[in-house]
Amino acid sequence: MDKNEFITNMMVRELLELADISAKRLLKKMVEDGILVAVGEKKSRKYILSK
């Protein structure tokens, strides 16, 4: 995320070679742990680092 201000589900899938459901679980866990903040709804959702 150094180059971007956000990351998306698709970016996580491509970078980590994960299935959609696995990327969703990972992102959800990172939001629950306070690492990321979800912004937007459904397909337009982006994740930014928590401050």
ABEGO torsion letter per residue (X at the ends): XAABABBBAAAAAAAAGBBAAAAAAAAAAAAAAGABBBBEBEAABBBBBBX
